[in-house]
Amino acid sequence: MSSDVYFYRLGETIWNSDDHLALHDTAQAYGFGEPTGIELIGEVAGNVPTPEWKEEVIGDRWYAGDNVNFSIGQGFLEVTPLQLATAYATLANGGDLVTPHMASSLVAADGQQTSIEAPIRRHVGIDPEVRNVIIEGLTGVVTEAGGTGRRVFEGFPFEEHPVFAKTGTAQVGGKQDSSVFAAVVSADNTQYAIVSIVEQGGFGASTSGPIVREVADAIIGADVKDTPGLNTGESPAATLVPVDEDGNPELAPETEGPAAQAPTSQAASVDGEAFGLVAGGSSTPTDWSLAAAGLALTMRAAGRDRRLRRHR
C-alpha cells in the first residue's frame, strides 16, 4: 500500500534501538553511496547521509526526524537510477551485488563474441525468511487489490513471469514530484531489474510505471512489433554494420549520402536476452542522455540464473 507512516515509525524505532545505524549500514551494503563501476564517464556516487556526515557538512547533529525522512528515501539521501536497479538485482538474486555493464558481450566484425563478465562486488547477507516477506510485499504491489502498481501490470502473465515492484515519488524543493518505478521481471530463467525515473513526472505508477511495463512486455516477447529494438531474438552479429580498415561504416549504395545513418536500436539482444538503455524515446544511441525525461535502464539480475518462485 506504500504507506509513508508505516516506514516513518520503522525509521524512528530503528534510530532509538541499539542498532540505530541499521538503515545506513543496509543502504551502503546494497551499493548506495558508491559508484556501480559501469562503463560510463562521470558516474556519481550519490550520498548515504550518516550522523558524522551531517555534523561535518551541515554542522548539526542527527535527529530522530532525520531517520524518519531517511526511512522513505528522503532527506539528504541521493540515489542514482542505476544504484536502484543494482539494489533490486541484489535482492532478486539472493544477495550478490554485481557490477552492471552496458552490454553482455563484445562482437567482432567476423561475428565472434566475447562475453563480458559481471563480477560480484560483494555478497549481502539476508535471512531467507526476511527476504521472502519483502518479496511477497513487493509482489503484492502489482498483483493484489489496492497495490499501487496493480493497474500498471494489469493483464501481465504472472504465472509464467513473476514480477515484484515498487512505486516511488522523489521530491526536490522547488520542483514537481518525480516519478519512480522499480521492478524485477523473470523470463527464461533470467531475472531482469528495471528502473524508470521521470523528473517532475508525478506519481510512480502514473508515468514511470507504464515505461517499465513496456520494457517488461518486450523482455517476455509481448508486443515486440510495437517495441522496436528490444528483445528481437536476433544475434547482434546479424545486424552489425560492415566497417572499413579505419572503422568507418560501409553503407550500402542506396543509403549513401548526407542523410545516411547506420542502423541503430534502443537495446541489444544476445540469445534473446534484452539489455541496454531506453531514454527519452530516442532510438539513436548518440541521443541517449542520463538527464532525459523517461530514463529506463534494464539489466540482468546476475548472480543466479534461476526462476523466482512465485509468492502467494
Secondary structure, DSSP 8 states (H G I E B T S, - for coil): ---HHHHHHHHHHHHTSTTTTHHHHHHHHTTTTS----S-TT----B---HHHHHHHTSS---HHHHHHHTTT-TT-B--HHHHHHHHHHHHHTSEEE---S-SEEE-TTS-EEE----EEEE----HHHHHHHHHHHHHHHHSTT-TTTTTTTT--TTTS-EEEEEEEE--TTS--EEEEEEEEEETTEEEEEEEEETT--STTTTHHHHHHHHHHHHHTTTGGGSTTSS----GGGG---B-TTS-B---GGG-STT------SEEEETTEEEEEEETT--SGGG--TTSSSEEEEEE-TT---------
